[in-house]
Amino acid sequence: MKAIITGGTGFIGRHVVAELLNSGVDVTVLTSILPPPQTVRTPKTTLY
């Protein structure tokens, strides 16, 4: 399964991304924060 998360670097978004990754979902994060925080940078996460 794949998911796109907007605001994935915010407080709630980070937790949503972590749970999806733990469930085996490939996650794409859309964020306006550049560079994105290290907390959402994983091999299974694509950041835009």
mmCIF entry with sequence, helices, sheets and N, C-alpha, C, O atoms, coordinates in Angstrom:
data_MODEL
# 
_entry.id   MODEL 
# 
_entity.id                         1 
_entity.type                       polymer 
_entity.pdbx_number_of_molecules   1 
# 
_entity_poly.entity_id                      1 
_entity_poly.type                           'polypeptide(L)' 
_entity_poly.nstd_linkage                   no 
_entity_poly.nstd_monomer                   no 
_entity_poly.pdbx_seq_one_letter_code       MKAIITGGTGFIGRHVVAELLNSGVDVTVLTSILPPPQTVRTPKTTLY 
_entity_poly.pdbx_seq_one_letter_code_can   MKAIITGGTGFIGRHVVAELLNSGVDVTVLTSILPPPQTVRTPKTTLY 
_entity_poly.pdbx_strand_id                 A 
# 
loop_
_entity_poly_seq.entity_id 
_entity_poly_seq.num 
_entity_poly_seq.mon_id 
_entity_poly_seq.hetero 
1 1  MET n 
1 2  LYS n 
1 3  ALA n 
1 4  ILE n 
1 5  ILE n 
1 6  THR n 
1 7  GLY n 
1 8  GLY n 
1 9  THR n 
1 10 GLY n 
1 11 PHE n 
1 12 ILE n 
1 13 GLY n 
1 14 ARG n 
1 15 HIS n 
1 16 VAL n 
1 17 VAL n 
1 18 ALA n 
1 19 GLU n 
1 20 LEU n 
1 21 LEU n 
1 22 ASN n 
1 23 SER n 
1 24 GLY n 
1 25 VAL n 
1 26 ASP n 
1 27 VAL n 
1 28 THR n 
1 29 VAL n 
1 30 LEU n 
1 31 THR n 
1 32 SER n 
1 33 ILE n 
1 34 LEU n 
1 35 PRO n 
1 36 PRO n 
1 37 PRO n 
1 38 GLN n 
1 39 THR n 
1 40 VAL n 
1 41 ARG n 
1 42 THR n 
1 43 PRO n 
1 44 LYS n 
1 45 THR n 
1 46 THR n 
1 47 LEU n 
1 48 TYR n 
# 
_struct_asym.id          A 
_struct_asym.entity_id   1 
# 
loop_
_struct_conf.conf_type_id 
_struct_conf.id 
_struct_conf.pdbx_PDB_helix_id 
_struct_conf.beg_label_comp_id 
_struct_conf.beg_label_asym_id 
_struct_conf.beg_label_seq_id 
_struct_conf.pdbx_beg_PDB_ins_code 
_struct_conf.end_label_comp_id 
_struct_conf.end_label_asym_id 
_struct_conf.end_label_seq_id 
_struct_conf.pdbx_end_PDB_ins_code 
_struct_conf.beg_auth_comp_id 
_struct_conf.beg_auth_asym_id 
_struct_conf.beg_auth_seq_id 
_struct_conf.end_auth_comp_id 
_struct_conf.end_auth_asym_id 
_struct_conf.end_auth_seq_id 
_struct_conf.pdbx_PDB_helix_class 
_struct_conf.details 
_struct_conf.pdbx_PDB_helix_length 
HELX_P HELX_P1 AA1 PHE A 11 ? ASN A 22 ? PHE A 11 ASN A 22 1 ? 12 
HELX_P HELX_P2 AA2 GLN A 38 ? VAL A 40 ? GLN A 38 VAL A 40 5 ? 3  
# 
_struct_conf_type.id          HELX_P 
_struct_conf_type.criteria    ? 
_struct_conf_type.reference   ? 
# 
_struct_sheet.id               AA1 
_struct_sheet.type             ? 
_struct_sheet.number_strands   3 
_struct_sheet.details          ? 
# 
loop_
_struct_sheet_order.sheet_id 
_struct_sheet_order.range_id_1 
_struct_sheet_order.range_id_2 
_struct_sheet_order.offset 
_struct_sheet_order.sense 
AA1 1 2 ? parallel 
AA1 2 3 ? parallel 
# 
loop_
_struct_sheet_range.sheet_id 
_struct_sheet_range.id 
_struct_sheet_range.beg_label_comp_id 
_struct_sheet_range.beg_label_asym_id 
_struct_sheet_range.beg_label_seq_id 
_struct_sheet_range.pdbx_beg_PDB_ins_code 
_struct_sheet_range.end_label_comp_id 
_struct_sheet_range.end_label_asym_id 
_struct_sheet_range.end_label_seq_id 
_struct_sheet_range.pdbx_end_PDB_ins_code 
_struct_sheet_range.beg_auth_comp_id 
_struct_sheet_range.beg_auth_asym_id 
_struct_sheet_range.beg_auth_seq_id 
_struct_sheet_range.end_auth_comp_id 
_struct_sheet_range.end_auth_asym_id 
_struct_sheet_range.end_auth_seq_id 
AA1 1 LYS A 2  ? THR A 6  ? LYS A 2  THR A 6  
AA1 2 ASP A 26 ? LEU A 30 ? ASP A 26 LEU A 30 
AA1 3 THR A 45 ? LEU A 47 ? THR A 45 LEU A 47 
# 
loop_
_atom_site.group_PDB 
_atom_site.id 
_atom_site.type_symbol 
_atom_site.label_atom_id 
_atom_site.label_alt_id 
_atom_site.label_comp_id 
_atom_site.label_asym_id 
_atom_site.label_entity_id 
_atom_site.label_seq_id 
_atom_site.pdbx_PDB_ins_code 
_atom_site.Cartn_x 
_atom_site.Cartn_y 
_atom_site.Cartn_z 
_atom_site.occupancy 
_atom_site.B_iso_or_equiv 
_atom_site.pdbx_formal_charge 
_atom_site.auth_seq_id 
_atom_site.auth_comp_id 
_atom_site.auth_asym_id 
_atom_site.auth_atom_id 
_atom_site.pdbx_PDB_model_num 
ATOM 1   N N  . MET A 1 1  ? 0.850  -1.167 0.000  1.00 0.00 ? 1  MET A N  1 
ATOM 2   C CA . MET A 1 1  ? 0.000  0.000  0.000  1.00 0.00 ? 1  MET A CA 1 
ATOM 3   C C  . MET A 1 1  ? 0.894  1.228  0.000  1.00 0.00 ? 1  MET A C  1 
ATOM 4   O O  . MET A 1 1  ? 2.017  1.195  0.503  1.00 0.00 ? 1  MET A O  1 
ATOM 5   N N  . LYS A 1 2  ? 0.383  2.308  -0.569 1.00 0.00 ? 2  LYS A N  1 
ATOM 6   C CA . LYS A 1 2  ? 1.105  3.576  -0.605 1.00 0.00 ? 2  LYS A CA 1 
ATOM 7   C C  . LYS A 1 2  ? 0.220  4.658  -0.006 1.00 0.00 ? 2  LYS A C  1 
ATOM 8   O O  . LYS A 1 2  ? -1.006 4.588  -0.089 1.00 0.00 ? 2  LYS A O  1 
ATOM 9   N N  . ALA A 1 3  ? 0.860  5.672  0.608  1.00 0.00 ? 3  ALA A N  1 
ATOM 10  C CA . ALA A 1 3  ? 0.114  6.783  1.204  1.00 0.00 ? 3  ALA A CA 1 
ATOM 11  C C  . ALA A 1 3  ? 0.846  8.081  0.947  1.00 0.00 ? 3  ALA A C  1 
ATOM 12  O O  . ALA A 1 3  ? 2.076  8.111  0.920  1.00 0.00 ? 3  ALA A O  1 
ATOM 13  N N  . ILE A 1 4  ? 0.096  9.157  0.759  1.00 0.00 ? 4  ILE A N  1 
ATOM 14  C CA . ILE A 1 4  ? 0.640  10.508 0.669  1.00 0.00 ? 4  ILE A CA 1 
ATOM 15  C C  . ILE A 1 4  ? 0.156  11.264 1.893  1.00 0.00 ? 4  ILE A C  1 
ATOM 16  O O  . ILE A 1 4  ? -1.045 11.330 2.158  1.00 0.00 ? 4  ILE A O  1 
ATOM 17  N N  . ILE A 1 5  ? 1.096  11.836 2.641  1.00 0.00 ? 5  ILE A N  1 
ATOM 18  C CA . ILE A 1 5  ? 0.760  12.575 3.854  1.00 0.00 ? 5  ILE A CA 1 
ATOM 19  C C  . ILE A 1 5  ? 1.170  14.032 3.663  1.00 0.00 ? 5  ILE A C  1 
ATOM 20  O O  . ILE A 1 5  ? 2.339  14.320 3.405  1.00 0.00 ? 5  ILE A O  1 
ATOM 21  N N  . THR A 1 6  ? 0.218  14.948 3.787  1.00 0.00 ? 6  THR A N  1 
ATOM 22  C CA . THR A 1 6  ? 0.543  16.370 3.762  1.00 0.00 ? 6  THR A CA 1 
ATOM 23  C C  . THR A 1 6  ? 0.782  16.815 5.200  1.00 0.00 ? 6  THR A C  1 
ATOM 24  O O  . THR A 1 6  ? 0.077  16.391 6.115  1.00 0.00 ? 6  THR A O  1 
ATOM 25  N N  . GLY A 1 7  ? 1.774  17.666 5.390  1.00 0.00 ? 7  GLY A N  1 
ATOM 26  C CA . GLY A 1 7  ? 2.105  18.101 6.738  1.00 0.00 ? 7  GLY A CA 1 
ATOM 27  C C  . GLY A 1 7  ? 2.771  17.000 7.540  1.00 0.00 ? 7  GLY A C  1 
ATOM 28  O O  . GLY A 1 7  ? 2.635  16.947 8.762  1.00 0.00 ? 7  GLY A O  1 
ATOM 29  N N  . GLY A 1 8  ? 3.488  16.126 6.861  1.00 0.00 ? 8  GLY A N  1 
ATOM 30  C CA . GLY A 1 8  ? 4.095  14.979 7.518  1.00 0.00 ? 8  GLY A CA 1 
ATOM 31  C C  . GLY A 1 8  ? 5.272  15.292 8.418  1.00 0.00 ? 8  GLY A C  1 
ATOM 32  O O  . GLY A 1 8  ? 5.805  14.392 9.068  1.00 0.00 ? 8  GLY A O  1 
ATOM 33  N N  . THR A 1 9  ? 5.692  16.549 8.471  1.00 0.00 ? 9  THR A N  1 
ATOM 34  C CA . THR A 1 9  ? 6.793  16.914 9.355  1.00 0.00 ? 9  THR A CA 1 
ATOM 35  C C  . THR A 1 9  ? 6.306  17.611 10.617 1.00 0.00 ? 9  THR A C  1 
ATOM 36  O O  . THR A 1 9  ? 7.106  17.948 11.489 1.00 0.00 ? 9  THR A O  1 
ATOM 37  N N  . GLY A 1 10 ? 5.003  17.830 10.717 1.00 0.00 ? 10 GLY A N  1 
ATOM 38  C CA . GLY A 1 10 ? 4.439  18.442 11.919 1.00 0.00 ? 10 GLY A CA 1 
ATOM 39  C C  . GLY A 1 10 ? 4.291  17.417 13.031 1.00 0.00 ? 10 GLY A C  1 
ATOM 40  O O  . GLY A 1 10 ? 4.627  16.246 12.859 1.00 0.00 ? 10 GLY A O  1 
ATOM 41  N N  . PHE A 1 11 ? 3.794  17.861 14.155 1.00 0.00 ? 11 PHE A N  1 
ATOM 42  C CA . PHE A 1 11 ? 3.675  16.995 15.335 1.00 0.00 ? 11 PHE A CA 1 
ATOM 43  C C  . PHE A 1 11 ? 2.797  15.774 15.061 1.00 0.00 ? 11 PHE A C  1 
ATOM 44  O O  . PHE A 1 11 ? 3.210  14.640 15.306 1.00 0.00 ? 11 PHE A O  1 
ATOM 45  N N  . ILE A 1 12 ? 1.604  16.004 14.559 1.00 0.00 ? 12 ILE A N  1 
ATOM 46  C CA . ILE A 1 12 ? 0.691  14.890 14.292 1.00 0.00 ? 12 ILE A CA 1 
ATOM 47  C C  . ILE A 1 12 ? 1.150  14.099 13.075 1.00 0.00 ? 12 ILE A C  1 
ATOM 48  O O  . ILE A 1 12 ? 1.129  12.868 13.087 1.00 0.00 ? 12 ILE A O  1 
ATOM 49  N N  . GLY A 1 13 ? 1.562  14.795 12.033 1.00 0.00 ? 13 GLY A N  1 
ATOM 50  C CA . GLY A 1 13 ? 2.002  14.133 10.808 1.00 0.00 ? 13 GLY A CA 1 
ATOM 51  C C  . GLY A 1 13 ? 3.154  13.181 11.026 1.00 0.00 ? 13 GLY A C  1 
ATOM 52  O O  . GLY A 1 13 ? 3.178  12.100 10.438 1.00 0.00 ? 13 GLY A O  1 
ATOM 53  N N  . ARG A 1 14 ? 4.122  13.558 11.868 1.00 0.00 ? 14 ARG A N  1 
ATOM 54  C CA . ARG A 1 14 ? 5.262  12.684 12.157 1.00 0.00 ? 14 ARG A CA 1 
ATOM 55  C C  . ARG A 1 14 ? 4.805  11.368 12.754 1.00 0.00 ? 14 ARG A C  1 
ATOM 56  O O  . ARG A 1 14 ? 5.329  10.307 12.413 1.00 0.00 ? 14 ARG A O  1 
ATOM 57  N N  . HIS A 1 15 ? 3.827  11.437 13.646 1.00 0.00 ? 15 HIS A N  1 
ATOM 58  C CA . HIS A 1 15 ? 3.322  10.226 14.284 1.00 0.00 ? 15 HIS A CA 1 
ATOM 59  C C  . HIS A 1 15 ? 2.524  9.368  13.298 1.00 0.00 ? 15 HIS A C  1 
ATOM 60  O O  . HIS A 1 15 ? 2.606  8.140  13.333 1.00 0.00 ? 15 HIS A O  1 
ATOM 61  N N  . VAL A 1 16 ? 1.763  10.008 12.432 1.00 0.00 ? 16 VAL A N  1 
ATOM 62  C CA . VAL A 1 16 ? 1.023  9.274  11.409 1.00 0.00 ? 16 VAL A CA 1 
ATOM 63  C C  . VAL A 1 16 ? 1.995  8.563  10.472 1.00 0.00 ? 16 VAL A C  1 
ATOM 64  O O  . VAL A 1 16 ? 1.808  7.389  10.153 1.00 0.00 ? 16 VAL A O  1 
ATOM 65  N N  . VAL A 1 17 ? 3.039  9.277  10.028 1.00 0.00 ? 17 VAL A N  1 
ATOM 66  C CA . VAL A 1 17 ? 4.045  8.689  9.150  1.00 0.00 ? 17 VAL A CA 1 
ATOM 67  C C  . VAL A 1 17 ? 4.717  7.495  9.834  1.00 0.00 ? 17 VAL A C  1 
ATOM 68  O O  . VAL A 1 17 ? 4.900  6.447  9.214  1.00 0.00 ? 17 VAL A O  1 
ATOM 69  N N  . ALA A 1 18 ? 5.080  7.648  11.091 1.00 0.00 ? 18 ALA A N  1 
ATOM 70  C CA . ALA A 1 18 ? 5.743  6.553  11.819 1.00 0.00 ? 18 ALA A CA 1 
ATOM 71  C C  . ALA A 1 18 ? 4.852  5.322  11.904 1.00 0.00 ? 18 ALA A C  1 
ATOM 72  O O  . ALA A 1 18 ? 5.329  4.205  11.706 1.00 0.00 ? 18 ALA A O  1 
ATOM 73  N N  . GLU A 1 19 ? 3.569  5.503  12.193 1.00 0.00 ? 19 GLU A N  1 
ATOM 74  C CA . GLU A 1 19 ? 2.650  4.361  12.288 1.00 0.00 ? 19 GLU A CA 1 
ATOM 75  C C  . GLU A 1 19 ? 2.460  3.685  10.941 1.00 0.00 ? 19 GLU A C  1 
ATOM 76  O O  . GLU A 1 19 ? 2.409  2.458  10.859 1.00 0.00 ? 19 GLU A O  1 
ATOM 77  N N  . LEU A 1 20 ? 2.355  4.482  9.884  1.00 0.00 ? 20 LEU A N  1 
ATOM 78  C CA . LEU A 1 20 ? 2.208  3.896  8.548  1.00 0.00 ? 20 LEU A CA 1 
ATOM 79  C C  . LEU A 1 20 ? 3.449  3.102  8.160  1.00 0.00 ? 20 LEU A C  1 
ATOM 80  O O  . LEU A 1 20 ? 3.340  2.006  7.609  1.00 0.00 ? 20 LEU A O  1 
ATOM 81  N N  . LEU A 1 21 ? 4.630  3.653  8.445  1.00 0.00 ? 21 LEU A N  1 
ATOM 82  C CA . LEU A 1 21 ? 5.868  2.948  8.133  1.00 0.00 ? 21 LEU A CA 1 
ATOM 83  C C  . LEU A 1 21 ? 5.969  1.651  8.926  1.00 0.00 ? 21 LEU A C  1 
ATOM 84  O O  . LEU A 1 21 ? 6.412  0.633  8.395  1.00 0.00 ? 21 LEU A O  1 
ATOM 85  N N  . ASN A 1 22 ? 5.563  1.680  10.191 1.00 0.00 ? 22 ASN A N  1 
ATOM 86  C CA . ASN A 1 22 ? 5.571  0.467  11.016 1.00 0.00 ? 22 ASN A CA 1 
ATOM 87  C C  . ASN A 1 22 ? 4.609  -0.587 10.482 1.00 0.00 ? 22 ASN A C  1 
ATOM 88  O O  . ASN A 1 22 ? 4.791  -1.779 10.726 1.00 0.00 ? 22 ASN A O  1 
ATOM 89  N N  . SER A 1 23 ? 3.590  -0.148 9.756  1.00 0.00 ? 23 SER A N  1 
ATOM 90  C CA . SER A 1 23 ? 2.610  -1.065 9.179  1.00 0.00 ? 23 SER A CA 1 
ATOM 91  C C  . SER A 1 23 ? 3.031  -1.552 7.797  1.00 0.00 ? 23 SER A C  1 
ATOM 92  O O  . SER A 1 23 ? 2.310  -2.331 7.172  1.00 0.00 ? 23 SER A O  1 
ATOM 93  N N  . GLY A 1 24 ? 4.192  -1.104 7.308  1.00 0.00 ? 24 GLY A N  1 
ATOM 94  C CA . GLY A 1 24 ? 4.698  -1.546 6.016  1.00 0.00 ? 24 GLY A CA 1 
ATOM 95  C C  . GLY A 1 24 ? 4.222  -0.740 4.828  1.00 0.00 ? 24 GLY A C  1 
ATOM 96  O O  . GLY A 1 24 ? 4.352  -1.192 3.690  1.00 0.00 ? 24 GLY A O  1 
ATOM 97  N N  . VAL A 1 25 ? 3.676  0.435  5.058  1.00 0.00 ? 25 VAL A N  1 
ATOM 98  C CA . VAL A 1 25 ? 3.173  1.291  3.987  1.00 0.00 ? 25 VAL A CA 1 
ATOM 99  C C  . VAL A 1 25 ? 4.318  2.131  3.432  1.00 0.00 ? 25 VAL A C  1 
ATOM 100 O O  . VAL A 1 25 ? 5.148  2.634  4.190  1.00 0.00 ? 25 VAL A O  1 
ATOM 101 N N  . ASP A 1 26 ? 4.364  2.285  2.096  1.00 0.00 ? 26 ASP A N  1 
ATOM 102 C CA . ASP A 1 26 ? 5.308  3.215  1.478  1.00 0.00 ? 26 ASP A CA 1 
ATOM 103 C C  . ASP A 1 26 ? 4.700  4.610  1.581  1.00 0.00 ? 26 ASP A C  1 
ATOM 104 O O  . ASP A 1 26 ? 3.577  4.834  1.128  1.00 0.00 ? 26 ASP A O  1 
ATOM 105 N N  . VAL A 1 27 ? 5.438  5.552  2.178  1.00 0.00 ? 27 VAL A N  1 
ATOM 106 C CA . VAL A 1 27 ? 4.904  6.873  2.491  1.00 0.00 ? 27 VAL A CA 1 
ATOM 107 C C  . VAL A 1 27 ? 5.594  7.949  1.667  1.00 0.00 ? 27 VAL A C  1 
ATOM 108 O O  . VAL A 1 27 ? 6.818  7.965  1.544  1.00 0.00 ? 27 VAL A O  1 
ATOM 109 N N  . THR A 1 28 ? 4.788  8.853  1.101  1.00 0.00 ? 28 THR A N  1 
ATOM 110 C CA . THR A 1 28 ? 5.279  10.070 0.460  1.00 0.00 ? 28 THR A CA 1 
ATOM 111 C C  . THR A 1 28 ? 4.816  11.229 1.318  1.00 0.00 ? 28 THR A C  1 
ATOM 112 O O  . THR A 1 28 ? 3.632  11.336 1.636  1.00 0.00 ? 28 THR A O  1 
ATOM 113 N N  . VAL A 1 29 ? 5.750  12.106 1.699  1.00 0.00 ? 29 VAL A N  1 
ATOM 114 C CA . VAL A 1 29 ? 5.446  13.237 2.576  1.00 0.00 ? 29 VAL A CA 1 
ATOM 115 C C  . VAL A 1 29 ? 5.555  14.534 1.788  1.00 0.00 ? 29 VAL A C  1 
ATOM 116 O O  . VAL A 1 29 ? 6.572  14.795 1.146  1.00 0.00 ? 29 VAL A O  1 
ATOM 117 N N  . LEU A 1 30 ? 4.507  15.344 1.839  1.00 0.00 ? 30 LEU A N  1 
ATOM 118 C CA . LEU A 1 30 ? 4.524  16.684 1.253  1.00 0.00 ? 30 LEU A CA 1 
ATOM 119 C C  . LEU A 1 30 ? 4.688  17.678 2.393  1.00 0.00 ? 30 LEU A C  1 
ATOM 120 O O  . LEU A 1 30 ? 3.911  17.674 3.348  1.00 0.00 ? 30 LEU A O  1 
ATOM 121 N N  . THR A 1 31 ? 5.705  18.531 2.285  1.00 0.00 ? 31 THR A N  1 
ATOM 122 C CA . THR A 1 31 ? 5.963  19.475 3.364  1.00 0.00 ? 31 THR A CA 1 
ATOM 123 C C  . THR A 1 31 ? 6.471  20.796 2.810  1.00 0.00 ? 31 THR A C  1 
ATOM 124 O O  . THR A 1 31 ? 7.050  20.844 1.725  1.00 0.00 ? 31 THR A O  1 
ATOM 125 N N  . SER A 1 32 ? 6.254  21.852 3.554  1.00 0.00 ? 32 SER A N  1 
ATOM 126 C CA . SER A 1 32 ? 6.790  23.159 3.166  1.00 0.00 ? 32 SER A CA 1 
ATOM 127 C C  . SER A 1 32 ? 8.038  23.493 3.974  1.00 0.00 ? 32 SER A C  1 
ATOM 128 O O  . SER A 1 32 ? 8.638  24.551 3.783  1.00 0.00 ? 32 SER A O  1 
ATOM 129 N N  . ILE A 1 33 ? 8.432  22.592 4.878  1.00 0.00 ? 33 ILE A N  1 
ATOM 130 C CA . ILE A 1 33 ? 9.619  22.811 5.706  1.00 0.00 ? 33 ILE A CA 1 
ATOM 131 C C  . ILE A 1 33 ? 10.827 22.229 4.986  1.00 0.00 ? 33 ILE A C  1 
ATOM 132 O O  . ILE A 1 33 ? 10.897 21.025 4.741  1.00 0.00 ? 33 ILE A O  1 
ATOM 133 N N  . LEU A 1 34 ? 11.773 23.093 4.651  1.00 0.00 ? 34 LEU A N  1 
ATOM 134 C CA . LEU A 1 34 ? 12.985 22.643 3.965  1.00 0.00 ? 34 LEU A CA 1 
ATOM 135 C C  . LEU A 1 34 ? 14.201 23.056 4.749  1.00 0.00 ? 34 LEU A C  1 
ATOM 136 O O  . LEU A 1 34 ? 14.274 24.218 5.147  1.00 0.00 ? 34 LEU A O  1 
ATOM 137 N N  . PRO A 1 35 ? 15.147 22.207 4.999  1.00 0.00 ? 35 PRO A N  1 
ATOM 138 C CA . PRO A 1 35 ? 15.088 20.777 4.725  1.00 0.00 ? 35 PRO A CA 1 
ATOM 139 C C  . PRO A 1 35 ? 14.202 20.087 5.744  1.00 0.00 ? 35 PRO A C  1 
ATOM 140 O O  . PRO A 1 35 ? 14.067 20.559 6.873  1.00 0.00 ? 35 PRO A O  1 
ATOM 141 N N  . PRO A 1 36 ? 13.587 18.952 5.348  1.00 0.00 ? 36 PRO A N  1 
ATOM 142 C CA . PRO A 1 36 ? 12.717 18.228 6.277  1.00 0.00 ? 36 PRO A CA 1 
ATOM 143 C C  . PRO A 1 36 ? 13.502 17.699 7.469  1.00 0.00 ? 36 PRO A C  1 
ATOM 144 O O  . PRO A 1 36 ? 14.679 17.364 7.335  1.00 0.00 ? 36 PRO A O  1 
ATOM 145 N N  . PRO A 1 37 ? 12.871 17.621 8.618  1.00 0.00 ? 37 PRO A N  1 
ATOM 146 C CA . PRO A 1 37 ? 13.551 17.096 9.804  1.00 0.00 ? 37 PRO A CA 1 
ATOM 147 C C  . PRO A 1 37 ? 14.004 15.651 9.620  1.00 0.00 ? 37 PRO A C  1 
ATOM 148 O O  . PRO A 1 37 ? 13.382 14.892 8.875  1.00 0.00 ? 37 PRO A O  1 
ATOM 149 N N  . GLN A 1 38 ? 15.066 15.277 10.286 1.00 0.00 ? 38 GLN A N  1 
ATOM 150 C CA . GLN A 1 38 ? 15.605 13.924 10.200 1.00 0.00 ? 38 GLN A CA 1 
ATOM 151 C C  . GLN A 1 38 ? 14.600 12.874 10.661 1.00 0.00 ? 38 GLN A C  1 
ATOM 152 O O  . GLN A 1 38 ? 14.711 11.710 10.276 1.00 0.00 ? 38 GLN A O  1 
ATOM 153 N N  . THR A 1 39 ? 13.627 13.258 11.473 1.00 0.00 ? 39 THR A N  1 
ATOM 154 C CA . THR A 1 39 ? 12.687 12.289 12.052 1.00 0.00 ? 39 THR A CA 1 
ATOM 155 C C  . THR A 1 39 ? 11.816 11.610 11.008 1.00 0.00 ? 39 THR A C  1 
ATOM 156 O O  . THR A 1 39 ? 11.300 10.524 11.271 1.00 0.00 ? 39 THR A O  1 
ATOM 157 N N  . VAL A 1 40 ? 11.630 12.204 9.836  1.00 0.00 ? 40 VAL A N  1 
ATOM 158 C CA . VAL A 1 40 ? 10.795 11.574 8.807  1.00 0.00 ? 40 VAL A CA 1 
ATOM 159 C C  . VAL A 1 40 ? 11.624 11.048 7.645  1.00 0.00 ? 40 VAL A C  1 
ATOM 160 O O  . VAL A 1 40 ? 11.056 10.558 6.669  1.00 0.00 ? 40 VAL A O  1 
ATOM 161 N N  . ARG A 1 41 ? 12.936 11.133 7.716  1.00 0.00 ? 41 ARG A N  1 
ATOM 162 C CA . ARG A 1 41 ? 13.801 10.628 6.645  1.00 0.00 ? 41 ARG A CA 1 
ATOM 163 C C  . ARG A 1 41 ? 14.121 9.167  6.893  1.00 0.00 ? 41 ARG A C  1 
ATOM 164 O O  . ARG A 1 41 ? 14.922 8.838  7.768  1.00 0.00 ? 41 ARG A O  1 
ATOM 165 N N  . THR A 1 42 ? 13.499 8.300  6.128  1.00 0.00 ? 42 THR A N  1 
ATOM 166 C CA . THR A 1 42 ? 13.776 6.877  6.216  1.00 0.00 ? 42 THR A CA 1 
ATOM 167 C C  . THR A 1 42 ? 13.871 6.341  4.786  1.00 0.00 ? 42 THR A C  1 
ATOM 168 O O  . THR A 1 42 ? 13.423 7.010  3.855  1.00 0.00 ? 42 THR A O  1 
ATOM 169 N N  . PRO A 1 43 ? 14.437 5.166  4.594  1.00 0.00 ? 43 PRO A N  1 
ATOM 170 C CA . PRO A 1 43 ? 14.526 4.601  3.234  1.00 0.00 ? 43 PRO A CA 1 
ATOM 171 C C  . PRO A 1 43 ? 13.176 4.390  2.564  1.00 0.00 ? 43 PRO A C  1 
ATOM 172 O O  . PRO A 1 43 ? 13.101 4.379  1.336  1.00 0.00 ? 43 PRO A O  1 
ATOM 173 N N  . LYS A 1 44 ? 12.106 4.221  3.338  1.00 0.00 ? 44 LYS A N  1 
ATOM 174 C CA . LYS A 1 44 ? 10.789 3.989  2.764  1.00 0.00 ? 44 LYS A CA 1 
ATOM 175 C C  . LYS A 1 44 ? 9.979  5.277  2.618  1.00 0.00 ? 44 LYS A C  1 
ATOM 176 O O  . LYS A 1 44 ? 8.820  5.223  2.206  1.00 0.00 ? 44 LYS A O  1 
ATOM 177 N N  . THR A 1 45 ? 10.554 6.416  2.941  1.00 0.00 ? 45 THR A N  1 
ATOM 178 C CA . THR A 1 45 ? 9.840  7.687  2.880  1.00 0.00 ? 45 THR A CA 1 
ATOM 179 C C  . THR A 1 45 ? 10.375 8.537  1.732  1.00 0.00 ? 45 THR A C  1 
ATOM 180 O O  . THR A 1 45 ? 11.583 8.741  1.614  1.00 0.00 ? 45 THR A O  1 
ATOM 181 N N  . THR A 1 46 ? 9.477  9.028  0.891  1.00 0.00 ? 46 THR A N  1 
ATOM 182 C CA . THR A 1 46 ? 9.837  9.957  -0.172 1.00 0.00 ? 46 THR A CA 1 
ATOM 183 C C  . THR A 1 46 ? 9.353  11.336 0.241  1.00 0.00 ? 46 THR A C  1 
ATOM 184 O O  . THR A 1 46 ? 8.179  11.512 0.570  1.00 0.00 ? 46 THR A O  1 
ATOM 185 N N  . LEU A 1 47 ? 10.250 12.315 0.226  1.00 0.00 ? 47 LEU A N  1 
ATOM 186 C CA . LEU A 1 47 ? 9.901  13.672 0.651  1.00 0.00 ? 47 LEU A CA 1 
ATOM 187 C C  . LEU A 1 47 ? 9.855  14.626 -0.535 1.00 0.00 ? 47 LEU A C  1 
ATOM 188 O O  . LEU A 1 47 ? 10.736 14.603 -1.395 1.00 0.00 ? 47 LEU A O  1 
ATOM 189 N N  . TYR A 1 48 ? 8.808  15.476 -0.577 1.00 0.00 ? 48 TYR A N  1 
ATOM 190 C CA . TYR A 1 48 ? 8.678  16.515 -1.596 1.00 0.00 ? 48 TYR A CA 1 
ATOM 191 C C  . TYR A 1 48 ? 8.350  17.819 -0.935 1.00 0.00 ? 48 TYR A C  1 
ATOM 192 O O  . TYR A 1 48 ? 8.196  18.834 -1.615 1.00 0.00 ? 48 TYR A O  1 
# 
